Amino acid sequence: MTSSHRGASIDDQHSGATRHTALTGTGEADRTGDDADTVREVHDRGTLDRLPLPGWLRRRWPLTVARAALNIGLFLVLFQLYKVVRRQFIQQSNDEAYGNADQIIRWEKTLHVFVERDLQRFAIDHEWIIRGLNWYYAGFMWIFYGCCVVAIVLAPARYRPLRRVFLCSMALALPWYAIYPLAPPRFMTAEGFVDTLMIFGPNYFSNEGLVTANQFAAMPSMHIGWSTIGAVMLAVAIPRWRKIPLGPLLGLLHISMMTLTVMATGNHFVLDAVGGWLVVLAAFALARALPGWRSPLRAPRGFIPSPGAPRPASGASPSVGGASSRAGTA
């Protein structure tokens, strides 16, 4: 056998091994980290391609849609349970809630951050602003679900640890509503606040809903906490466009808008927002301490490589390619 034939034979073996690794999930990449996830994704895609299915079903969109629907359905149920616990099982004291609100106002005046009243007056003077902010406040959970869907579609591997952070934040926030019941600014009419949702709509705190809200659960603000988690999802999921970091910019815009909204509508104080951010930080710490944590910044986005161009296994030895080159020139 000539050297050129030996080189071609080695090349064929190498390419065949690479295809086998991509389709079956075996080999060095099967053992650790990001490569294992990628190989499993390629394996799933290869399996679908071999089945006698229509072309549209061979793509992963049906699986992605099912995954998104399952996650959002789970969140809808959990959010209702969260409101039930916050409303029914956390004891409320109106006098204590109003007393804590007076305390928050004194603290903010001392810190020179008592800006909610002036912000609300400015927004009311421009009615289109307050109406827009009211709707932004009312739609915050649907905006959060939208952030989840974006992350599930564009970066499922980065979404999973953030879902854990969200669930941890639910558990961490609940005790604080019992520890520190707090009346929202809109109840503090003596300070010049008004209930903009009641005046301009929509009727967000309606008693006709499936589960009514606990009106004295302003601290911490999970409007801010969960909007922050949603903003992080956008930041890690949406890729750059022409070197513009669209994800971080959209996330920053969203959390800035929500912070402005909760204060202008009279639903939260500045310190409530700080409380929401502290809960998120604690949720990240708790999620990281649990087994199986992977940083969303280090996880792959989760894009599916083309079956025709599988990613080589990171553990593959470069000597194979080198041997074939040497054999081809021998």
C-alpha positions in Angstrom: 0.0 0.0 0.0 1.4 3.4 -1.0 1.8 6.2 1.5 -1.0 8.2 -0.1 -3.4 5.2 0.3 -2.3 4.9 4.0 -3.0 8.6 4.5 -6.4 8.4 2.9 -7.2 5.3 5.1 -6.3 7.2 8.2 -8.3 10.2 7.2 -11.3 8.1 6.5 -11.0 6.5 9.9 -10.7 9.8 11.6 -13.7 11.4 9.9 -15.7 8.2 10.5 -14.8 8.4 14.2 -15.8 12.0 14.3 -19.2 11.3 12.7 -19.7 8.4 15.1 -18.9 10.6 18.1 -21.3 13.3 17.0 -24.2 10.9 16.3 -23.8 8.5 19.2 -22.5 10.8 22.0 -19.6 8.5 22.7 -15.9 9.5 22.9 -14.0 12.0 25.0 -16.6 14.7 24.7 -19.1 12.4 26.4 -17.3 12.7 29.7 -17.2 16.3 30.8 -18.8 19.7 30.8 -20.0 21.7 27.9 -18.9 19.2 25.3 -21.1 16.5 26.8 -24.2 18.8 26.4 -23.2 19.6 22.8 -22.8 16.0 21.9 -26.1 15.0 23.4 -27.8 17.8 21.4 -26.2 16.6 18.2 -27.2 13.0 19.1 -30.8 14.1 19.5 -30.8 15.9 16.2 -29.2 12.9 14.5 -31.9 10.6 15.9 -34.7 12.9 14.7 -33.1 13.0 11.2 -33.1 9.2 11.0 -36.9 8.9 11.9 -39.5 9.0 9.1 -40.9 12.4 10.2 -41.9 15.5 8.2 -39.2 18.0 7.7 -40.6 20.6 10.1 -40.8 18.0 12.8 -37.2 17.0 12.4 -36.2 20.5 13.5 -36.3 21.1 17.3 -38.9 23.8 17.3 -41.7 21.5 18.5 -39.5 20.4 21.4 -38.6 24.0 22.2 -42.2 25.1 22.2 -43.2 22.2 24.4 -40.3 23.1 26.8 -41.4 26.7 26.9 -45.0 25.9 27.5 -44.2 23.5 30.3 -42.0 26.0 32.1 -44.5 28.9 31.8 -47.3 26.6 32.9 -45.2 25.6 35.9 -44.5 29.3 36.7 -48.2 30.2 36.4 -49.1 27.6 39.0 -46.3 28.5 41.3 -47.1 32.2 41.2 -50.7 31.5 42.2 -49.5 29.3 45.1 -47.0 32.0 46.0 -49.9 34.5 46.2 -52.0 32.1 48.2 -49.3 31.6 50.8 -48.6 35.4 50.9 -52.3 36.2 51.3 -53.7 33.4 53.5 -50.8 32.1 55.7 -48.9 35.2 56.4 -50.4 37.2 59.3 -51.1 40.8 58.6 -51.1 43.8 61.0 -52.4 47.0 59.5 -51.0 49.1 62.3 -47.6 47.5 62.0 -47.6 47.8 58.2 -48.4 51.6 58.4 -45.9 52.1 61.1 -43.2 50.4 59.0 -44.1 52.6 56.1 -43.6 55.7 58.3 -40.3 54.2 59.3 -39.2 53.7 55.7 -40.1 57.3 54.8 -38.0 58.6 57.7 -35.1 56.5 56.6 -35.3 57.6 53.0 -35.6 61.3 54.1 -32.5 60.8 56.2 -30.7 59.2 53.2 -32.0 61.9 50.8 -33.6 59.2 48.6 -37.3 60.0 49.2 -38.1 60.7 45.6 -41.2 58.7 45.0 -43.7 61.5 45.7 -42.1 63.9 43.3 -41.7 61.2 40.7 -45.4 60.3 40.9 -46.5 64.0 40.7 -44.4 64.4 37.5 -45.9 61.3 35.9 -49.5 62.3 36.8 -48.9 65.8 35.3 -48.2 63.9 32.0 -51.1 61.5 31.9 -49.8 59.4 29.1 -46.8 58.6 31.2 -48.7 57.4 34.2 -51.1 55.4 32.1 -48.1 53.7 30.3 -46.3 53.0 33.6 -49.5 51.6 35.1 -49.8 49.0 32.3 -46.1 48.2 32.5 -46.6 47.5 36.2 -49.6 45.3 35.6 -47.9 43.3 32.9 -44.7 42.6 34.7 -45.2 38.9 35.1 -46.0 38.4 31.4 -42.9 40.4 30.6 -41.0 38.0 32.9 -42.5 35.0 31.1 -41.4 36.6 27.8 -37.8 36.9 29.1 -38.0 33.2 30.1 -39.2 32.2 26.6 -36.4 34.2 25.0 -33.8 32.4 27.2 -35.4 29.0 26.6 -35.3 29.5 22.8 -31.9 31.2 22.4 -29.9 29.8 25.4 -31.5 26.8 27.1 -28.3 25.8 28.9 -28.0 29.3 30.4 -31.7 29.5 31.3 -31.7 26.5 33.6 -29.5 27.9 36.4 -31.5 31.2 36.2 -34.8 29.2 36.6 -33.2 27.8 39.8 -32.4 31.3 41.0 -36.1 32.4 40.4 -37.4 29.4 42.4 -34.9 30.2 45.2 -36.0 33.8 45.3 -39.7 32.8 45.8 -38.7 30.8 48.8 -36.5 33.5 50.3 -39.0 36.4 49.8 -42.0 34.8 51.5 -40.7 35.0 55.1 -40.0 38.7 54.9 -43.7 39.6 54.3 -44.4 38.2 57.8 -41.2 39.7 59.3 -41.7 43.2 58.0 -45.3 43.9 56.7 -45.3 47.2 54.8 -47.9 49.4 53.4 -47.1 50.7 49.9 -46.7 54.4 49.2 -50.2 54.6 47.6 -51.7 54.0 51.0 -49.8 56.9 52.5 -52.2 59.7 51.5 -51.0 61.9 54.3 -47.7 62.1 52.5 -49.4 63.2 49.3 -49.4 59.8 47.5 -52.3 58.6 45.4 -53.3 55.2 44.0 -52.6 55.7 40.3 -53.9 52.2 39.3 -57.3 53.0 41.0 -57.5 56.4 39.2 -56.2 55.7 35.8 -56.5 51.9 35.5 -56.1 49.1 34.9 -57.7 47.6 38.1 -54.7 45.4 38.9 -55.6 44.8 42.6 -59.1 43.5 41.8 -60.8 41.3 44.3 -62.5 39.3 41.5 -59.3 37.5 40.4 -58.4 33.9 41.1 -56.2 34.9 44.0 -56.3 38.4 45.6 -53.0 40.1 46.6 -51.6 40.8 50.0 -51.8 44.6 50.1 -49.1 44.9 52.8 -46.4 42.9 51.1 -44.4 45.7 49.7 -41.0 44.7 51.2 -39.1 43.3 49.4 -40.3 44.3 45.9 -40.3 41.2 43.8 -41.5 43.3 40.9 -37.9 44.5 41.0 -36.4 41.2 42.0 -38.0 39.1 39.3 -37.6 41.8 36.7 -33.9 41.7 37.5 -33.8 37.9 37.0 -35.6 38.4 33.7 -33.1 41.1 32.7 -30.2 38.7 33.4 -31.9 36.2 31.1 -32.0 38.6 28.3 -28.4 39.6 28.9 -27.1 36.1 28.7 -29.4 34.8 26.0 -29.5 37.4 23.2 -26.3 37.5 21.2 -24.5 40.6 20.0 -25.7 42.2 16.8 -23.0 44.1 14.8 -20.9 44.3 18.0 -23.9 45.8 19.9 -24.7 44.0 23.2 -28.4 43.8 22.6 -29.1 41.5 25.5 -27.5 43.5 28.2 -29.0 46.7 26.8 -32.5 45.3 26.7 -32.1 43.9 30.2 -30.8 47.3 31.6 -33.7 49.1 29.9 -36.2 46.7 31.4 -35.0 46.9 35.0 -34.6 50.7 34.8 -38.2 51.0 33.5 -39.6 48.7 36.2 -37.7 50.6 38.9 -39.2 53.8 37.6 -42.6 52.2 37.3 -43.0 50.8 40.8 -42.1 54.2 42.4 -44.2 56.4 40.1 -47.3 54.3 40.5 -46.9 54.4 44.3 -46.5 50.7 44.8 -43.0 50.6 46.2 -40.4 52.7 48.0 -36.8 53.0 46.9 -35.8 50.7 49.8 -38.3 48.1 48.6 -36.4 47.9 45.4 -33.1 47.5 47.3 -34.8 44.7 49.3 -35.7 43.0 46.0 -32.1 43.2 44.7 -30.8 41.8 48.0 -33.2 38.8 47.7 -31.9 38.2 44.2 -28.3 38.2 45.4 -29.2 35.8 48.2 -31.1 33.6 45.6 -28.0 33.4 43.5 -25.9 32.4 46.5 -28.4 29.7 47.5 -28.7 28.4 43.9 -24.9 28.2 43.6 -24.7 26.3 46.9 -27.1 23.6 45.7 -25.7 20.6 43.8 -25.4 20.7 40.0 -24.9 24.5 39.7 -23.4 25.8 36.5 -22.9 29.6 36.0 -25.1 31.0 33.3 -22.1 33.0 32.1 -20.0 29.8 31.6 -22.7 27.6 30.2 -23.0 27.3 26.4 -25.9 29.0 24.7 -27.3 25.7 23.6 -27.5 26.3 19.9 -27.7 23.0 17.9 -24.8 22.4 15.6 -25.5 21.4 12.0 -25.4 17.6 11.6 -23.2 18.1 8.6 -20.6 19.9 10.6 -20.3 18.3 14.1 -18.0 20.0 16.6 -14.9 17.8 17.1 -14.5 16.3 20.5 -12.2 18.4 22.7 -10.5 15.2 23.9 -9.6 14.1 20.4 -5.9 13.8 20.0 -4.3 16.1 17.4 -1.8 13.4 16.6 -4.3 11.6 14.4 -4.6 14.5 12.0 -0.8 15.0 12.2 -0.3 11.3 11.5 -2.4 11.5 8.4 -0.6 14.5 7.1 2.7 12.9 7.6 1.4 9.7 6.0 0.1 11.6 3.0 3.5 13.2 2.4 5.7 10.2 3.1 
